[in-house]
Amino acid sequence: MRWLLLYARSRQMPACLAVVVVSAVAGWAASRVGNGTSGNPQLAALTLAAGATAVSVGLGGQDTALDRTAAIRWAPRRAAHVLLAGAVVAAVPLAVQTMGDDLGTTAFLVRDSAGLMGLAALGAALCGAQFAWALPVAWLSFSLLLPPPESLPMRVAAWLVLPPGAAAGTWTAAALTAAGTAAYALAGPRR
């Protein structure tokens, strides 16, 4: 149990969790202030992206060379880290929205948080942990600027704002989660 507490502290998880909570409360408050913005997919995606980018800070340790020389197997721990972070990013807005207006449905929040954490993990594997936030933010920015998607490639590009039952959104999020988790678990963060 002690190693788990040390791991959480070394990955800055308490501060990351605080930012996830603040972003979820801010997103929930914004959904209450606007007229008819309850369940707004853009606001929900923005809230989840803020949480995923905050948690992406913990995808790298203080010293990557020290992490690579450890006598423990990192692949299962890295995969668990990404999956648990995605669960927390989805669970906090779900808990916050019990106070009133919905930020989004459970299926929507789980799908988007899983896909965003997959993007963050892929960003950590490709660009390093310090730039893991870049892929989720870039994809969010792109999907918010797209016109309403009609073709399959456009629906794949706009998966973050598609309704929860959309097959293109679900499959894209699942593919990003699997690819990002596998790349990060096997390769770790880039130096």
Secondary structure, 3 states (H helix, E strand, C coil): CHHHHHHHHHCCHHHHHHHHHHHHHHHHHHHHHCCCCCCCHHHHHHHHHHHHHHHHHHHCCCCHHHHHCCCCCHHHHHHHHHHHHHHHHHHHHHHHHHHCCCCCCHHHHHHHHHHHHHHHHHHHHHHCHHHCCHHHHHHHHHHHHCCCCCCHHHHHHCHHHCCCCCHHHHHHHHHHHHHHHHHHHHHCCCC
